[in-house]
Amino acid sequence: EFALDENELFMLAGYLSHQSAIDAESLERYAYNKGLDPYVAGVLAQEPAETQRAVVGILSILKSLAKSTTEE
């Protein structure tokens, strides 16, 4: 069973940054349970929230381009 500790709950609620909220082991457990590659989670967790959001935006654009390319 997967349970969040207090720091992880505060991080998810937006009261703590990723860096201050979770250690490497907690990050790996969280990433595994969410289907996120632990390496990717670790790299993104070291970046500011603005960078993380930019990466998600870029991913959305790439997925959209890939989808439109395969539909043609």
mmCIF file of the N, C-alpha and C atoms, coordinates in Angstrom:
data_MODEL
# 
_entry.id   MODEL 
# 
loop_
_atom_site.group_PDB 
_atom_site.id 
_atom_site.type_symbol 
_atom_site.label_atom_id 
_atom_site.label_alt_id 
_atom_site.label_comp_id 
_atom_site.label_asym_id 
_atom_site.label_entity_id 
_atom_site.label_seq_id 
_atom_site.pdbx_PDB_ins_code 
_atom_site.Cartn_x 
_atom_site.Cartn_y 
_atom_site.Cartn_z 
_atom_site.occupancy 
_atom_site.B_iso_or_equiv 
_atom_site.pdbx_formal_charge 
_atom_site.auth_seq_id 
_atom_site.auth_comp_id 
_atom_site.auth_asym_id 
_atom_site.auth_atom_id 
_atom_site.pdbx_PDB_model_num 
ATOM 1   N N  . GLU A 1 1  ? 0.849  -1.190 0.000   1.00 0.00 ? 1  GLU A N  1 
ATOM 2   C CA . GLU A 1 1  ? 0.000  0.000  0.000   1.00 0.00 ? 1  GLU A CA 1 
ATOM 3   C C  . GLU A 1 1  ? 0.885  1.241  0.000   1.00 0.00 ? 1  GLU A C  1 
ATOM 4   N N  . PHE A 1 2  ? 0.431  2.260  -0.682  1.00 0.00 ? 2  PHE A N  1 
ATOM 5   C CA . PHE A 1 2  ? 1.198  3.502  -0.802  1.00 0.00 ? 2  PHE A CA 1 
ATOM 6   C C  . PHE A 1 2  ? 0.564  4.563  0.078   1.00 0.00 ? 2  PHE A C  1 
ATOM 7   N N  . ALA A 1 3  ? 1.374  5.170  0.930   1.00 0.00 ? 3  ALA A N  1 
ATOM 8   C CA . ALA A 1 3  ? 0.883  6.245  1.793   1.00 0.00 ? 3  ALA A CA 1 
ATOM 9   C C  . ALA A 1 3  ? 1.827  7.433  1.684   1.00 0.00 ? 3  ALA A C  1 
ATOM 10  N N  . LEU A 1 4  ? 1.248  8.609  1.658   1.00 0.00 ? 4  LEU A N  1 
ATOM 11  C CA . LEU A 1 4  ? 2.050  9.830  1.614   1.00 0.00 ? 4  LEU A CA 1 
ATOM 12  C C  . LEU A 1 4  ? 2.417  10.247 3.025   1.00 0.00 ? 4  LEU A C  1 
ATOM 13  N N  . ASP A 1 5  ? 3.648  10.739 3.189   1.00 0.00 ? 5  ASP A N  1 
ATOM 14  C CA . ASP A 1 5  ? 3.994  11.274 4.491   1.00 0.00 ? 5  ASP A CA 1 
ATOM 15  C C  . ASP A 1 5  ? 3.565  12.742 4.558   1.00 0.00 ? 5  ASP A C  1 
ATOM 16  N N  . GLU A 1 6  ? 3.744  13.350 5.698   1.00 0.00 ? 6  GLU A N  1 
ATOM 17  C CA . GLU A 1 6  ? 3.279  14.723 5.924   1.00 0.00 ? 6  GLU A CA 1 
ATOM 18  C C  . GLU A 1 6  ? 3.880  15.712 4.926   1.00 0.00 ? 6  GLU A C  1 
ATOM 19  N N  . ASN A 1 7  ? 5.184  15.614 4.684   1.00 0.00 ? 7  ASN A N  1 
ATOM 20  C CA . ASN A 1 7  ? 5.831  16.527 3.742   1.00 0.00 ? 7  ASN A CA 1 
ATOM 21  C C  . ASN A 1 7  ? 5.289  16.375 2.331   1.00 0.00 ? 7  ASN A C  1 
ATOM 22  N N  . GLU A 1 8  ? 5.038  15.136 1.917   1.00 0.00 ? 8  GLU A N  1 
ATOM 23  C CA . GLU A 1 8  ? 4.489  14.914 0.580   1.00 0.00 ? 8  GLU A CA 1 
ATOM 24  C C  . GLU A 1 8  ? 3.095  15.523 0.452   1.00 0.00 ? 8  GLU A C  1 
ATOM 25  N N  . LEU A 1 9  ? 2.306  15.416 1.505   1.00 0.00 ? 9  LEU A N  1 
ATOM 26  C CA . LEU A 1 9  ? 0.969  16.023 1.481   1.00 0.00 ? 9  LEU A CA 1 
ATOM 27  C C  . LEU A 1 9  ? 1.052  17.537 1.360   1.00 0.00 ? 9  LEU A C  1 
ATOM 28  N N  . PHE A 1 10 ? 1.976  18.154 2.105   1.00 0.00 ? 10 PHE A N  1 
ATOM 29  C CA . PHE A 1 10 ? 2.149  19.604 2.005   1.00 0.00 ? 10 PHE A CA 1 
ATOM 30  C C  . PHE A 1 10 ? 2.650  20.004 0.617   1.00 0.00 ? 10 PHE A C  1 
ATOM 31  N N  . MET A 1 11 ? 3.522  19.178 0.022   1.00 0.00 ? 11 MET A N  1 
ATOM 32  C CA . MET A 1 11 ? 4.017  19.456 -1.317  1.00 0.00 ? 11 MET A CA 1 
ATOM 33  C C  . MET A 1 11 ? 2.877  19.399 -2.325  1.00 0.00 ? 11 MET A C  1 
ATOM 34  N N  . LEU A 1 12 ? 2.060  18.360 -2.227  1.00 0.00 ? 12 LEU A N  1 
ATOM 35  C CA . LEU A 1 12 ? 0.939  18.224 -3.154  1.00 0.00 ? 12 LEU A CA 1 
ATOM 36  C C  . LEU A 1 12 ? -0.080 19.343 -2.984  1.00 0.00 ? 12 LEU A C  1 
ATOM 37  N N  . ALA A 1 13 ? -0.204 19.856 -1.774  1.00 0.00 ? 13 ALA A N  1 
ATOM 38  C CA . ALA A 1 13 ? -1.130 20.960 -1.514  1.00 0.00 ? 13 ALA A CA 1 
ATOM 39  C C  . ALA A 1 13 ? -0.543 22.303 -1.934  1.00 0.00 ? 13 ALA A C  1 
ATOM 40  N N  . GLY A 1 14 ? 0.739  22.317 -2.291  1.00 0.00 ? 14 GLY A N  1 
ATOM 41  C CA . GLY A 1 14 ? 1.363  23.549 -2.753  1.00 0.00 ? 14 GLY A CA 1 
ATOM 42  C C  . GLY A 1 14 ? 2.012  24.383 -1.670  1.00 0.00 ? 14 GLY A C  1 
ATOM 43  N N  . TYR A 1 15 ? 2.137  23.836 -0.462  1.00 0.00 ? 15 TYR A N  1 
ATOM 44  C CA . TYR A 1 15 ? 2.741  24.586 0.639   1.00 0.00 ? 15 TYR A CA 1 
ATOM 45  C C  . TYR A 1 15 ? 4.253  24.402 0.735   1.00 0.00 ? 15 TYR A C  1 
ATOM 46  N N  . LEU A 1 16 ? 4.791  23.373 0.102   1.00 0.00 ? 16 LEU A N  1 
ATOM 47  C CA . LEU A 1 16 ? 6.236  23.131 0.090   1.00 0.00 ? 16 LEU A CA 1 
ATOM 48  C C  . LEU A 1 16 ? 6.677  22.904 -1.349  1.00 0.00 ? 16 LEU A C  1 
ATOM 49  N N  . SER A 1 17 ? 7.913  23.286 -1.644  1.00 0.00 ? 17 SER A N  1 
ATOM 50  C CA . SER A 1 17 ? 8.453  23.005 -2.970  1.00 0.00 ? 17 SER A CA 1 
ATOM 51  C C  . SER A 1 17 ? 8.814  21.525 -3.044  1.00 0.00 ? 17 SER A C  1 
ATOM 52  N N  . HIS A 1 18 ? 8.976  21.021 -4.259  1.00 0.00 ? 18 HIS A N  1 
ATOM 53  C CA . HIS A 1 18 ? 9.363  19.622 -4.434  1.00 0.00 ? 18 HIS A CA 1 
ATOM 54  C C  . HIS A 1 18 ? 10.685 19.331 -3.747  1.00 0.00 ? 18 HIS A C  1 
ATOM 55  N N  . GLN A 1 19 ? 11.633 20.242 -3.858  1.00 0.00 ? 19 GLN A N  1 
ATOM 56  C CA . GLN A 1 19 ? 12.956 19.998 -3.293  1.00 0.00 ? 19 GLN A CA 1 
ATOM 57  C C  . GLN A 1 19 ? 12.919 19.897 -1.779  1.00 0.00 ? 19 GLN A C  1 
ATOM 58  N N  . SER A 1 20 ? 12.129 20.722 -1.122  1.00 0.00 ? 20 SER A N  1 
ATOM 59  C CA . SER A 1 20 ? 12.116 20.693 0.335   1.00 0.00 ? 20 SER A CA 1 
ATOM 60  C C  . SER A 1 20 ? 11.160 19.649 0.882   1.00 0.00 ? 20 SER A C  1 
ATOM 61  N N  . ALA A 1 21 ? 10.279 19.137 0.061   1.00 0.00 ? 21 ALA A N  1 
ATOM 62  C CA . ALA A 1 21 ? 9.224  18.273 0.566   1.00 0.00 ? 21 ALA A CA 1 
ATOM 63  C C  . ALA A 1 21 ? 9.589  16.798 0.595   1.00 0.00 ? 21 ALA A C  1 
ATOM 64  N N  . ILE A 1 22 ? 10.357 16.330 -0.367  1.00 0.00 ? 22 ILE A N  1 
ATOM 65  C CA . ILE A 1 22 ? 10.544 14.892 -0.470  1.00 0.00 ? 22 ILE A CA 1 
ATOM 66  C C  . ILE A 1 22 ? 12.006 14.539 -0.682  1.00 0.00 ? 22 ILE A C  1 
ATOM 67  N N  . ASP A 1 23 ? 12.390 13.414 -0.112  1.00 0.00 ? 23 ASP A N  1 
ATOM 68  C CA . ASP A 1 23 ? 13.739 12.918 -0.320  1.00 0.00 ? 23 ASP A CA 1 
ATOM 69  C C  . ASP A 1 23 ? 13.742 11.973 -1.529  1.00 0.00 ? 23 ASP A C  1 
ATOM 70  N N  . ALA A 1 24 ? 14.883 11.466 -1.883  1.00 0.00 ? 24 ALA A N  1 
ATOM 71  C CA . ALA A 1 24 ? 15.012 10.640 -3.088  1.00 0.00 ? 24 ALA A CA 1 
ATOM 72  C C  . ALA A 1 24 ? 14.150 9.383  -3.015  1.00 0.00 ? 24 ALA A C  1 
ATOM 73  N N  . GLU A 1 25 ? 14.120 8.733  -1.861  1.00 0.00 ? 25 GLU A N  1 
ATOM 74  C CA . GLU A 1 25 ? 13.334 7.505  -1.725  1.00 0.00 ? 25 GLU A CA 1 
ATOM 75  C C  . GLU A 1 25 ? 11.847 7.791  -1.876  1.00 0.00 ? 25 GLU A C  1 
ATOM 76  N N  . SER A 1 26 ? 11.369 8.841  -1.241  1.00 0.00 ? 26 SER A N  1 
ATOM 77  C CA . SER A 1 26 ? 9.961  9.211  -1.354  1.00 0.00 ? 26 SER A CA 1 
ATOM 78  C C  . SER A 1 26 ? 9.618  9.575  -2.794  1.00 0.00 ? 26 SER A C  1 
ATOM 79  N N  . LEU A 1 27 ? 10.528 10.268 -3.452  1.00 0.00 ? 27 LEU A N  1 
ATOM 80  C CA . LEU A 1 27 ? 10.307 10.655 -4.842  1.00 0.00 ? 27 LEU A CA 1 
ATOM 81  C C  . LEU A 1 27 ? 10.172 9.418  -5.717  1.00 0.00 ? 27 LEU A C  1 
ATOM 82  N N  . GLU A 1 28 ? 11.027 8.434  -5.511  1.00 0.00 ? 28 GLU A N  1 
ATOM 83  C CA . GLU A 1 28 ? 10.949 7.210  -6.301  1.00 0.00 ? 28 GLU A CA 1 
ATOM 84  C C  . GLU A 1 28 ? 9.632  6.479  -6.061  1.00 0.00 ? 28 GLU A C  1 
ATOM 85  N N  . ARG A 1 29 ? 9.191  6.386  -4.794  1.00 0.00 ? 29 ARG A N  1 
ATOM 86  C CA . ARG A 1 29 ? 7.913  5.730  -4.504  1.00 0.00 ? 29 ARG A CA 1 
ATOM 87  C C  . ARG A 1 29 ? 6.762  6.471  -5.158  1.00 0.00 ? 29 ARG A C  1 
ATOM 88  N N  . TYR A 1 30 ? 6.751  7.787  -5.025  1.00 0.00 ? 30 TYR A N  1 
ATOM 89  C CA . TYR A 1 30 ? 5.687  8.613  -5.602  1.00 0.00 ? 30 TYR A CA 1 
ATOM 90  C C  . TYR A 1 30 ? 5.673  8.476  -7.122  1.00 0.00 ? 30 TYR A C  1 
ATOM 91  N N  . ALA A 1 31 ? 6.840  8.577  -7.740  1.00 0.00 ? 31 ALA A N  1 
ATOM 92  C CA . ALA A 1 31 ? 6.933  8.486  -9.196  1.00 0.00 ? 31 ALA A CA 1 
ATOM 93  C C  . ALA A 1 31 ? 6.481  7.111  -9.681  1.00 0.00 ? 31 ALA A C  1 
ATOM 94  N N  . TYR A 1 32 ? 6.920  6.063  -9.001  1.00 0.00 ? 32 TYR A N  1 
ATOM 95  C CA . TYR A 1 32 ? 6.546  4.709  -9.399  1.00 0.00 ? 32 TYR A CA 1 
ATOM 96  C C  . TYR A 1 32 ? 5.036  4.528  -9.350  1.00 0.00 ? 32 TYR A C  1 
ATOM 97  N N  . ASN A 1 33 ? 4.411  4.988  -8.298  1.00 0.00 ? 33 ASN A N  1 
ATOM 98  C CA . ASN A 1 33 ? 2.971  4.825  -8.144  1.00 0.00 ? 33 ASN A CA 1 
ATOM 99  C C  . ASN A 1 33 ? 2.174  5.699  -9.100  1.00 0.00 ? 33 ASN A C  1 
ATOM 100 N N  . LYS A 1 34 ? 2.768  6.753  -9.607  1.00 0.00 ? 34 LYS A N  1 
ATOM 101 C CA . LYS A 1 34 ? 2.089  7.623  -10.573 1.00 0.00 ? 34 LYS A CA 1 
ATOM 102 C C  . LYS A 1 34 ? 2.442  7.254  -12.009 1.00 0.00 ? 34 LYS A C  1 
ATOM 103 N N  . GLY A 1 35 ? 3.290  6.246  -12.200 1.00 0.00 ? 35 GLY A N  1 
ATOM 104 C CA . GLY A 1 35 ? 3.693  5.834  -13.532 1.00 0.00 ? 35 GLY A CA 1 
ATOM 105 C C  . GLY A 1 35 ? 4.738  6.742  -14.158 1.00 0.00 ? 35 GLY A C  1 
ATOM 106 N N  . LEU A 1 36 ? 5.420  7.524  -13.344 1.00 0.00 ? 36 LEU A N  1 
ATOM 107 C CA . LEU A 1 36 ? 6.442  8.442  -13.826 1.00 0.00 ? 36 LEU A CA 1 
ATOM 108 C C  . LEU A 1 36 ? 7.814  7.816  -13.644 1.00 0.00 ? 36 LEU A C  1 
ATOM 109 N N  . ASP A 1 37 ? 8.625  7.898  -14.666 1.00 0.00 ? 37 ASP A N  1 
ATOM 110 C CA . ASP A 1 37 ? 9.980  7.373  -14.592 1.00 0.00 ? 37 ASP A CA 1 
ATOM 111 C C  . ASP A 1 37 ? 10.732 8.073  -13.459 1.00 0.00 ? 37 ASP A C  1 
ATOM 112 N N  . PRO A 1 38 ? 11.341 7.320  -12.546 1.00 0.00 ? 38 PRO A N  1 
ATOM 113 C CA . PRO A 1 38 ? 12.039 7.941  -11.412 1.00 0.00 ? 38 PRO A CA 1 
ATOM 114 C C  . PRO A 1 38 ? 13.145 8.907  -11.828 1.00 0.00 ? 38 PRO A C  1 
ATOM 115 N N  . TYR A 1 39 ? 13.845 8.602  -12.919 1.00 0.00 ? 39 TYR A N  1 
ATOM 116 C CA . TYR A 1 39 ? 14.894 9.513  -13.392 1.00 0.00 ? 39 TYR A CA 1 
ATOM 117 C C  . TYR A 1 39 ? 14.282 10.844 -13.815 1.00 0.00 ? 39 TYR A C  1 
ATOM 118 N N  . VAL A 1 40 ? 13.197 10.767 -14.580 1.00 0.00 ? 40 VAL A N  1 
ATOM 119 C CA . VAL A 1 40 ? 12.515 11.984 -15.038 1.00 0.00 ? 40 VAL A CA 1 
ATOM 120 C C  . VAL A 1 40 ? 12.003 12.775 -13.841 1.00 0.00 ? 40 VAL A C  1 
ATOM 121 N N  . ALA A 1 41 ? 11.404 12.087 -12.884 1.00 0.00 ? 41 ALA A N  1 
ATOM 122 C CA . ALA A 1 41 ? 10.891 12.765 -11.689 1.00 0.00 ? 41 ALA A CA 1 
ATOM 123 C C  . ALA A 1 41 ? 12.014 13.454 -10.927 1.00 0.00 ? 41 ALA A C  1 
ATOM 124 N N  . GLY A 1 42 ? 13.155 12.784 -10.808 1.00 0.00 ? 42 GLY A N  1 
ATOM 125 C CA . GLY A 1 42 ? 14.286 13.370 -10.091 1.00 0.00 ? 42 GLY A CA 1 
ATOM 126 C C  . GLY A 1 42 ? 14.836 14.607 -10.772 1.00 0.00 ? 42 GLY A C  1 
ATOM 127 N N  . VAL A 1 43 ? 14.953 14.538 -12.106 1.00 0.00 ? 43 VAL A N  1 
ATOM 128 C CA . VAL A 1 43 ? 15.470 15.686 -12.852 1.00 0.00 ? 43 VAL A CA 1 
ATOM 129 C C  . VAL A 1 43 ? 14.500 16.854 -12.751 1.00 0.00 ? 43 VAL A C  1 
ATOM 130 N N  . LEU A 1 44 ? 13.216 16.593 -12.965 1.00 0.00 ? 44 LEU A N  1 
ATOM 131 C CA . LEU A 1 44 ? 12.226 17.673 -12.902 1.00 0.00 ? 44 LEU A CA 1 
ATOM 132 C C  . LEU A 1 44 ? 12.106 18.256 -11.501 1.00 0.00 ? 44 LEU A C  1 
ATOM 133 N N  . ALA A 1 45 ? 12.242 17.424 -10.482 1.00 0.00 ? 45 ALA A N  1 
ATOM 134 C CA . ALA A 1 45 ? 12.109 17.906 -9.106  1.00 0.00 ? 45 ALA A CA 1 
ATOM 135 C C  . ALA A 1 45 ? 13.202 18.902 -8.739  1.00 0.00 ? 45 ALA A C  1 
ATOM 136 N N  . GLN A 1 46 ? 14.317 18.865 -9.445  1.00 0.00 ? 46 GLN A N  1 
ATOM 137 C CA . GLN A 1 46 ? 15.407 19.794 -9.162  1.00 0.00 ? 46 GLN A CA 1 
ATOM 138 C C  . GLN A 1 46 ? 15.226 21.133 -9.871  1.00 0.00 ? 46 GLN A C  1 
ATOM 139 N N  . GLU A 1 47 ? 14.228 21.214 -10.728 1.00 0.00 ? 47 GLU A N  1 
ATOM 140 C CA . GLU A 1 47 ? 13.971 22.443 -11.481 1.00 0.00 ? 47 GLU A CA 1 
ATOM 141 C C  . GLU A 1 47 ? 12.869 23.251 -10.808 1.00 0.00 ? 47 GLU A C  1 
ATOM 142 N N  . PRO A 1 48 ? 12.872 24.565 -11.002 1.00 0.00 ? 48 PRO A N  1 
ATOM 143 C CA . PRO A 1 48 ? 11.792 25.391 -10.455 1.00 0.00 ? 48 PRO A CA 1 
ATOM 144 C C  . PRO A 1 48 ? 10.452 25.019 -11.101 1.00 0.00 ? 48 PRO A C  1 
ATOM 145 N N  . ALA A 1 49 ? 9.379  25.342 -10.406 1.00 0.00 ? 49 ALA A N  1 
ATOM 146 C CA . ALA A 1 49 ? 8.040  25.007 -10.889 1.00 0.00 ? 49 ALA A CA 1 
ATOM 147 C C  . ALA A 1 49 ? 7.780  25.580 -12.279 1.00 0.00 ? 49 ALA A C  1 
ATOM 148 N N  . GLU A 1 50 ? 8.291  26.778 -12.559 1.00 0.00 ? 50 GLU A N  1 
ATOM 149 C CA . GLU A 1 50 ? 8.071  27.388 -13.872 1.00 0.00 ? 50 GLU A CA 1 
ATOM 150 C C  . GLU A 1 50 ? 8.690  26.527 -14.976 1.00 0.00 ? 50 GLU A C  1 
ATOM 151 N N  . THR A 1 51 ? 9.864  25.995 -14.720 1.00 0.00 ? 51 THR A N  1 
ATOM 152 C CA . THR A 1 51 ? 10.530 25.134 -15.699 1.00 0.00 ? 51 THR A CA 1 
ATOM 153 C C  . THR A 1 51 ? 9.756  23.838 -15.873 1.00 0.00 ? 51 THR A C  1 
ATOM 154 N N  . GLN A 1 52 ? 9.265  23.279 -14.772 1.00 0.00 ? 52 GLN A N  1 
ATOM 155 C CA . GLN A 1 52 ? 8.477  22.051 -14.849 1.00 0.00 ? 52 GLN A CA 1 
ATOM 156 C C  . GLN A 1 52 ? 7.238  22.270 -15.708 1.00 0.00 ? 52 GLN A C  1 
ATOM 157 N N  . ARG A 1 53 ? 6.567  23.404 -15.506 1.00 0.00 ? 53 ARG A N  1 
ATOM 158 C CA . ARG A 1 53 ? 5.367  23.703 -16.299 1.00 0.00 ? 53 ARG A CA 1 
ATOM 159 C C  . ARG A 1 53 ? 5.717  23.910 -17.767 1.00 0.00 ? 53 ARG A C  1 
ATOM 160 N N  . ALA A 1 54 ? 6.854  24.540 -18.030 1.00 0.00 ? 54 ALA A N  1 
ATOM 161 C CA . ALA A 1 54 ? 7.293  24.740 -19.418 1.00 0.00 ? 54 ALA A CA 1 
ATOM 162 C C  . ALA A 1 54 ? 7.551  23.397 -20.099 1.00 0.00 ? 54 ALA A C  1 
ATOM 163 N N  . VAL A 1 55 ? 8.163  22.471 -19.383 1.00 0.00 ? 55 VAL A N  1 
ATOM 164 C CA . VAL A 1 55 ? 8.428  21.141 -19.933 1.00 0.00 ? 55 VAL A CA 1 
ATOM 165 C C  . VAL A 1 55 ? 7.117  20.438 -20.267 1.00 0.00 ? 55 VAL A C  1 
ATOM 166 N N  . VAL A 1 56 ? 6.133  20.548 -19.399 1.00 0.00 ? 56 VAL A N  1 
ATOM 167 C CA . VAL A 1 56 ? 4.828  19.940 -19.661 1.00 0.00 ? 56 VAL A CA 1 
ATOM 168 C C  . VAL A 1 56 ? 4.184  20.589 -20.884 1.00 0.00 ? 56 VAL A C  1 
ATOM 169 N N  . GLY A 1 57 ? 4.305  21.903 -21.002 1.00 0.00 ? 57 GLY A N  1 
ATOM 170 C CA . GLY A 1 57 ? 3.772  22.604 -22.170 1.00 0.00 ? 57 GLY A CA 1 
ATOM 171 C C  . GLY A 1 57 ? 4.441  22.156 -23.456 1.00 0.00 ? 57 GLY A C  1 
ATOM 172 N N  . ILE A 1 58 ? 5.762  22.021 -23.422 1.00 0.00 ? 58 ILE A N  1 
ATOM 173 C CA . ILE A 1 58 ? 6.507  21.553 -24.598 1.00 0.00 ? 58 ILE A CA 1 
ATOM 174 C C  . ILE A 1 58 ? 6.090  20.134 -24.959 1.00 0.00 ? 58 ILE A C  1 
ATOM 175 N N  . LEU A 1 59 ? 5.918  19.284 -23.965 1.00 0.00 ? 59 LEU A N  1 
ATOM 176 C CA . LEU A 1 59 ? 5.473  17.918 -24.210 1.00 0.00 ? 59 LEU A CA 1 
ATOM 177 C C  . LEU A 1 59 ? 4.106  17.909 -24.888 1.00 0.00 ? 59 LEU A C  1 
ATOM 178 N N  . SER A 1 60 ? 3.196  18.756 -24.433 1.00 0.00 ? 60 SER A N  1 
ATOM 179 C CA . SER A 1 60 ? 1.865  18.838 -25.041 1.00 0.00 ? 60 SER A CA 1 
ATOM 180 C C  . SER A 1 60 ? 1.956  19.251 -26.506 1.00 0.00 ? 60 SER A C  1 
ATOM 181 N N  . ILE A 1 61 ? 2.814  20.215 -26.792 1.00 0.00 ? 61 ILE A N  1 
ATOM 182 C CA . ILE A 1 61 ? 3.004  20.662 -28.177 1.00 0.00 ? 61 ILE A CA 1 
ATOM 183 C C  . ILE A 1 61 ? 3.556  19.524 -29.037 1.00 0.00 ? 61 ILE A C  1 
ATOM 184 N N  . LEU A 1 62 ? 4.564  18.827 -28.530 1.00 0.00 ? 62 LEU A N  1 
ATOM 185 C CA . LEU A 1 62 ? 5.153  17.717 -29.282 1.00 0.00 ? 62 LEU A CA 1 
ATOM 186 C C  . LEU A 1 62 ? 4.140  16.604 -29.535 1.00 0.00 ? 62 LEU A C  1 
ATOM 187 N N  . LYS A 1 63 ? 3.324  16.295 -28.531 1.00 0.00 ? 63 LYS A N  1 
ATOM 188 C CA . LYS A 1 63 ? 2.300  15.269 -28.702 1.00 0.00 ? 63 LYS A CA 1 
ATOM 189 C C  . LYS A 1 63 ? 1.278  15.691 -29.745 1.00 0.00 ? 63 LYS A C  1 
ATOM 190 N N  . SER A 1 64 ? 0.892  16.955 -29.726 1.00 0.00 ? 64 SER A N  1 
ATOM 191 C CA . SER A 1 64 ? -0.059 17.471 -30.700 1.00 0.00 ? 64 SER A CA 1 
ATOM 192 C C  . SER A 1 64 ? 0.516  17.409 -32.114 1.00 0.00 ? 64 SER A C  1 
ATOM 193 N N  . LEU A 1 65 ? 1.776  17.799 -32.262 1.00 0.00 ? 65 LEU A N  1 
ATOM 194 C CA . LEU A 1 65 ? 2.431  17.722 -33.571 1.00 0.00 ? 65 LEU A CA 1 
ATOM 195 C C  . LEU A 1 65 ? 2.520  16.281 -34.065 1.00 0.00 ? 65 LEU A C  1 
ATOM 196 N N  . ALA A 1 66 ? 2.872  15.379 -33.183 1.00 0.00 ? 66 ALA A N  1 
ATOM 197 C CA . ALA A 1 66 ? 2.974  13.969 -33.559 1.00 0.00 ? 66 ALA A CA 1 
ATOM 198 C C  . ALA A 1 66 ? 1.620  13.427 -33.987 1.00 0.00 ? 66 ALA A C  1 
ATOM 199 N N  . LYS A 1 67 ? 0.583  13.801 -33.272 1.00 0.00 ? 67 LYS A N  1 
ATOM 200 C CA . LYS A 1 67 ? -0.767 13.334 -33.598 1.00 0.00 ? 67 LYS A CA 1 
ATOM 201 C C  . LYS A 1 67 ? -1.203 13.874 -34.953 1.00 0.00 ? 67 LYS A C  1 
ATOM 202 N N  . SER A 1 68 ? -0.972 15.155 -35.205 1.00 0.00 ? 68 SER A N  1 
ATOM 203 C CA . SER A 1 68 ? -1.387 15.743 -36.477 1.00 0.00 ? 68 SER A CA 1 
ATOM 204 C C  . SER A 1 68 ? -0.578 15.175 -37.642 1.00 0.00 ? 68 SER A C  1 
ATOM 205 N N  . THR A 1 69 ? 0.659  14.796 -37.399 1.00 0.00 ? 69 THR A N  1 
ATOM 206 C CA . THR A 1 69 ? 1.492  14.210 -38.448 1.00 0.00 ? 69 THR A CA 1 
ATOM 207 C C  . THR A 1 69 ? 1.003  12.817 -38.822 1.00 0.00 ? 69 THR A C  1 
ATOM 208 N N  . THR A 1 70 ? 0.566  12.044 -37.842 1.00 0.00 ? 70 THR A N  1 
ATOM 209 C CA . THR A 1 70 ? 0.102  10.679 -38.120 1.00 0.00 ? 70 THR A CA 1 
ATOM 210 C C  . THR A 1 70 ? -1.292 10.665 -38.721 1.00 0.00 ? 70 THR A C  1 
ATOM 211 N N  . GLU A 1 71 ? -2.073 11.714 -38.533 1.00 0.00 ? 71 GLU A N  1 
ATOM 212 C CA . GLU A 1 71 ? -3.432 11.779 -39.080 1.00 0.00 ? 71 GLU A CA 1 
ATOM 213 C C  . GLU A 1 71 ? -3.448 12.148 -40.556 1.00 0.00 ? 71 GLU A C  1 
ATOM 214 N N  . GLU A 1 72 ? -2.361 12.717 -41.058 1.00 0.00 ? 72 GLU A N  1 
ATOM 215 C CA . GLU A 1 72 ? -2.325 13.158 -42.459 1.00 0.00 ? 72 GLU A CA 1 
ATOM 216 C C  . GLU A 1 72 ? -2.082 12.028 -43.411 1.00 0.00 ? 72 GLU A C  1 
# 
